[in-house]
Amino acid sequence: MFTLRWTIRADEEYRALRALARSAELNRKSKKLKKSSKAEGLFKQINGALLKLRNNPRHPGLHTHEFSSLRHPFHGDGKVFEAYAQNKTPGAYRIFWCYGHQANDLTIIAITSHP
């Protein structure tokens, strides 16, 4: 099991997505609706992907692969990886990460929709 570390950017993105999901959930519950909103579903998918990533970065559902368009935040020659939080959906969300300073650290660089 790995420890997740966060860049400032990733932390801000995660908090914004969580706030949207919480707001949507409160709105849904105040209207007595049962079906979750897109914001709630997205946040649930992102959390699921982060859990898989923490337990096994090579989990088949993450479709993890090297991503060359981002620089490693600690080592200029280090590898950055992309993991799927969603798949086969327009603007599918991705988690960009790298191995951290310590042996059991993963650093989340960004959580964003696929370009």
MIKE-410751 format. One record per residue (C-alpha): residue in one letter; x, y, z. Coordinates in Angstrom, 2 decimals. Example, Ala and Ser with C-alpha at 12.3 -4.5 7.8 and 13.67 -1.06 7.14 Angstrom:
residues 2
   residu        px        py        pz
        A     12.30     -4.50      7.80
        S     13.67     -1.06      7.14
***
This chain:
residues 115
   residu        px        py        pz
        M      0.00      0.00      0.00
        F      1.27      3.45     -0.93
        T      0.90      6.80      0.81
        L     -0.69      9.46     -1.39
        R      0.97     12.87     -1.41
        W     -0.54     15.83     -3.22
        T      0.78     18.79     -5.16
        I     -0.98     22.07     -4.44
        R     -2.68     21.91     -7.83
        A     -3.99     18.37     -7.28
        D     -5.18     19.20     -3.77
        E     -7.11     22.23     -5.06
        E     -8.66     20.19     -7.89
        Y     -9.69     17.41     -5.50
        R    -11.19     19.86     -3.01
        A    -13.14     21.66     -5.76
        L    -14.57     18.38     -7.07
        R    -15.47     17.30     -3.53
        A    -17.21     20.64     -2.85
        L    -19.25     20.31     -6.06
        A    -20.26     16.77     -5.13
        R    -21.27     17.79     -1.60
        S    -23.28     20.74     -2.88
        A    -25.03     18.54     -5.43
        E    -25.78     15.93     -2.76
        L    -27.30     18.51     -0.40
        N    -29.38     19.95     -3.24
        R    -30.55     16.46     -4.26
        K    -31.49     15.54     -0.71
        S    -33.36     18.82     -0.14
        K    -35.46     18.01     -3.22
        K    -35.88     14.41     -2.01
        L    -34.37     12.99     -5.19
        K    -32.76      9.56     -5.17
        K    -30.60      9.56     -8.27
        S    -27.09     10.91     -7.75
        S    -25.92     13.86     -9.81
        K    -23.05     13.84    -12.31
        A    -20.86     15.69     -9.79
        E    -21.52     13.03     -7.16
        G    -20.81     10.23     -9.62
        L    -17.60     11.85    -10.84
        F    -16.29     12.30     -7.31
        K    -17.14      8.69     -6.47
        Q    -15.23      7.51     -9.57
        I    -12.22      9.67     -8.69
        N    -12.18      8.34     -5.13
        G    -12.41      4.78     -6.44
        A     -9.50      5.36     -8.80
        L     -7.42      6.90     -5.99
        L     -8.12      3.88     -3.79
        K     -7.03      1.52     -6.56
        L     -3.96      3.65     -7.20
        R     -3.01      3.63     -3.52
        N     -3.36     -0.16     -3.32
        N     -1.91     -1.09     -6.70
        P     -0.74      1.51     -9.26
        R     -0.80     -1.24    -11.90
        H     -4.44     -2.15    -11.29
        P     -5.88     -3.11    -14.72
        G     -8.90     -0.82    -14.30
        L     -6.65      2.24    -14.09
        H     -5.04      1.66    -17.51
        T     -1.90      3.27    -16.08
        H      0.70      4.34    -18.59
        E      3.58      6.77    -18.86
        F      2.65     10.34    -19.78
        S      5.38     12.45    -21.33
        S      3.74     15.90    -21.50
        L      4.15     16.67    -17.77
        R      7.41     17.14    -15.93
        H      8.19     15.16    -12.82
        P      7.92     17.58     -9.86
        F     11.02     16.22     -8.08
        H     13.32     14.78    -10.73
        G     13.67     16.25    -14.19
        D     14.23     12.81    -15.68
        G     11.58     11.02    -13.57
        K      8.52      9.40    -15.08
        V      5.00     10.76    -14.79
        F      2.04      8.42    -15.20
        E     -1.58      8.78    -16.21
        A     -4.35      6.69    -14.63
        Y     -7.98      6.61    -15.72
        A    -10.66      7.72    -13.29
        Q    -13.18      7.44    -16.14
        N    -13.13      5.81    -19.53
        K    -15.16      6.00    -22.74
        T    -16.90      9.23    -21.78
        P    -16.39     12.71    -23.27
        G    -13.91     14.68    -21.18
        A    -13.05     11.60    -19.10
        Y    -11.13     12.42    -15.94
        R     -7.52     11.36    -15.49
        I     -5.18     11.28    -12.52
        F     -1.57     12.25    -13.21
        W      0.92     10.96    -10.70
        C      4.52      9.97    -10.03
        Y      6.47      8.03     -7.47
        G      7.36     10.31     -4.57
        H     10.38     11.02     -2.42
        Q     10.01      7.90     -0.28
        A      9.77      4.32     -1.51
        N      6.07      4.00     -0.63
        D      4.92      7.45     -1.75
        L      2.82      8.32     -4.78
        T      2.43     12.00     -5.57
        I     -0.79     13.08     -7.22
        I      0.19     15.84     -9.65
        A     -3.20     16.67    -11.17
        I     -6.79     15.47    -11.48
        T     -8.28     16.79    -14.67
        S    -10.46     15.98    -17.63
        H     -8.77     14.43    -20.63
        P     -7.56     17.04    -23.07
***
